[in-house]
Amino acid sequence: MPTTVPVAALRQPGGAPSACVRHAAPATRRKSVLFRSTPPTWSFLLILLGVLPFAIVATITQKRITMPNWPFCHACKRLRLRRLLDGIGVALLGFIAVISFSATMPPSSNLTAVVVTLSFAGLLAGVAFASTSGWATIAAAKLSSDGTSLRLRTAHQQV
């Protein structure tokens, strides 16, 4: 069940959680984590004009806060490593497929473009999956649009 915690309370001395928020396990590692808010809903319409205008507006309107001492447990560390290695593996397979198919398929084949496009999609999918291995994503928390509270998606009652 999601829990909302005021940022001011987290910034107080002793206000940071003492255990892993995601798994309610003892913290084995503490990291500095940059939490971000989601871009405003209206900004997604800018994708119709191009990715660059959306990226600029999303970056400008996004709120950010760094929590210097966020707790993570051993399961969080394993989850991060697994996501990172899986993403790198899929990206590497996509890269190898792009290179091997483009080198081995005859240029006159009707399938060349399709196979290379699908291989490139695999490469991008791996990069996208590896991008979910950041500490803020592992912490499963998002900053509110006004930057005053942190929404913990998987907070346990014990924390």
C-alpha positions as CSV (number, residue, x, y, z in Angstrom):
1,M,0.0,0.0,0.0
2,P,1.5,3.4,-1.0
3,T,2.5,5.7,1.8
4,T,3.2,9.4,1.6
5,V,5.9,10.9,3.8
6,P,6.7,14.6,4.0
7,V,10.2,15.5,2.8
8,A,10.7,17.8,5.8
9,A,10.2,14.9,8.2
10,L,12.7,12.8,6.2
11,R,15.3,15.6,6.3
12,Q,15.2,15.9,10.1
13,P,18.0,14.3,12.1
14,G,17.0,10.6,12.5
15,G,14.1,11.1,10.0
16,A,15.5,8.8,7.3
17,P,14.0,5.3,7.6
18,S,16.1,2.9,9.7
19,A,15.3,-0.2,7.5
20,C,14.8,-0.9,3.9
21,V,11.5,0.6,2.9
22,R,10.8,-1.8,0.0
23,H,11.4,-5.1,1.9
24,A,11.3,-4.0,5.6
25,A,14.6,-5.7,6.1
26,P,17.7,-4.4,8.0
27,A,19.7,-2.0,5.9
28,T,23.0,-3.4,4.7
29,R,23.8,-0.4,2.5
30,R,23.0,3.3,2.6
31,K,23.2,5.4,-0.6
32,S,22.6,8.9,-1.7
33,V,19.5,8.8,-3.9
34,L,18.1,11.4,-6.2
35,F,14.3,11.3,-6.2
36,R,12.4,13.0,-9.0
37,S,8.8,13.9,-9.6
38,T,7.0,12.8,-12.7
39,P,6.6,15.5,-15.4
40,P,3.2,17.2,-15.6
41,T,0.6,15.3,-17.6
42,W,0.2,18.1,-20.2
43,S,3.9,17.9,-21.1
44,F,3.4,14.5,-22.7
45,L,1.5,16.2,-25.5
46,L,4.8,17.8,-26.5
47,I,6.0,14.4,-27.7
48,L,3.9,15.1,-30.8
49,L,6.3,18.0,-31.5
50,G,9.3,15.8,-30.9
51,V,11.2,14.2,-28.1
52,L,13.6,17.2,-27.6
53,P,10.8,19.7,-26.6
54,F,9.3,17.2,-24.3
55,A,12.7,16.4,-22.7
56,I,13.4,20.1,-22.2
57,V,10.0,20.9,-20.6
58,A,10.1,17.7,-18.5
59,T,13.5,18.6,-17.2
60,I,12.6,22.1,-16.3
61,T,9.3,21.3,-14.6
62,Q,10.6,18.2,-12.7
63,K,11.3,18.6,-9.0
64,R,14.3,16.9,-7.5
65,I,15.5,16.0,-4.0
66,T,18.6,14.1,-2.8
67,M,18.3,11.9,0.2
68,P,21.8,11.4,1.4
69,N,21.3,8.3,3.6
70,W,18.6,6.1,2.1
71,P,18.6,2.5,3.4
72,F,18.7,-0.6,1.1
73,C,18.8,-4.2,2.1
74,H,20.6,-7.2,0.6
75,A,17.5,-8.0,-1.6
76,C,17.5,-4.5,-3.0
77,K,21.2,-5.0,-3.9
78,R,20.4,-8.3,-5.7
79,L,17.4,-6.8,-7.5
80,R,19.6,-3.9,-8.8
81,L,22.3,-6.2,-9.9
82,R,19.9,-8.6,-11.6
83,R,18.2,-5.8,-13.5
84,L,21.5,-4.3,-14.6
85,L,22.9,-7.6,-15.8
86,D,19.7,-8.6,-17.5
87,G,19.5,-5.3,-19.3
88,I,23.1,-5.4,-20.4
89,G,22.7,-9.0,-21.5
90,V,19.6,-8.2,-23.7
91,A,21.4,-5.1,-25.1
92,L,24.5,-7.2,-25.9
93,L,22.4,-9.8,-27.6
94,G,20.6,-7.1,-29.6
95,F,24.0,-5.6,-30.5
96,I,25.4,-8.9,-31.6
97,A,22.3,-9.7,-33.6
98,V,22.4,-6.4,-35.4
99,I,26.1,-6.9,-36.3
100,S,25.7,-10.6,-37.3
101,F,22.5,-10.2,-39.3
102,S,23.7,-7.2,-41.1
103,A,26.9,-8.9,-42.0
104,T,25.4,-12.3,-43.0
105,M,22.2,-11.5,-44.8
106,P,22.4,-10.6,-48.4
107,P,21.5,-6.9,-49.2
108,S,18.9,-7.9,-51.7
109,S,16.9,-10.0,-49.1
110,N,13.4,-8.8,-48.2
111,L,14.0,-9.7,-44.6
112,T,17.2,-7.7,-44.0
113,A,15.5,-4.5,-42.9
114,V,13.0,-6.4,-40.7
115,V,15.7,-8.5,-39.0
116,V,18.0,-5.6,-38.4
117,T,15.1,-3.5,-37.1
118,L,14.1,-6.2,-34.6
119,S,17.6,-6.7,-33.5
120,F,18.0,-2.9,-32.9
121,A,14.7,-3.0,-31.0
122,G,16.3,-5.7,-28.8
123,L,19.3,-3.5,-28.2
124,L,17.0,-0.6,-27.1
125,A,14.9,-2.9,-24.9
126,G,18.0,-4.0,-23.1
127,V,19.1,-0.4,-22.5
128,A,15.6,0.5,-21.3
129,F,15.6,-2.5,-18.9
130,A,19.0,-1.7,-17.6
131,S,17.8,1.9,-16.9
132,T,15.4,0.4,-14.3
133,S,18.4,-0.5,-12.1
134,G,18.9,3.0,-10.6
135,W,18.8,3.3,-6.8
136,A,15.7,5.6,-7.0
137,T,13.8,3.0,-9.0
138,I,14.9,0.2,-6.6
139,A,13.7,2.4,-3.7
140,A,10.3,2.5,-5.3
141,A,9.6,6.1,-4.4
142,K,8.6,9.2,-6.3
143,L,8.6,12.8,-5.3
144,S,5.3,14.6,-5.4
145,S,4.7,17.1,-8.2
146,D,5.1,20.0,-5.7
147,G,8.3,18.5,-4.2
148,T,7.0,18.4,-0.6
149,S,6.4,14.7,-0.1
150,L,7.8,11.3,-1.1
151,R,5.4,8.6,-2.2
152,L,6.7,5.2,-1.2
153,R,5.0,2.6,-3.4
154,T,5.9,-0.5,-1.5
155,A,6.4,0.7,2.0
156,H,5.9,-1.9,4.7
157,Q,4.1,-1.2,7.9
158,Q,7.1,-2.1,10.0
159,V,9.2,0.7,8.6
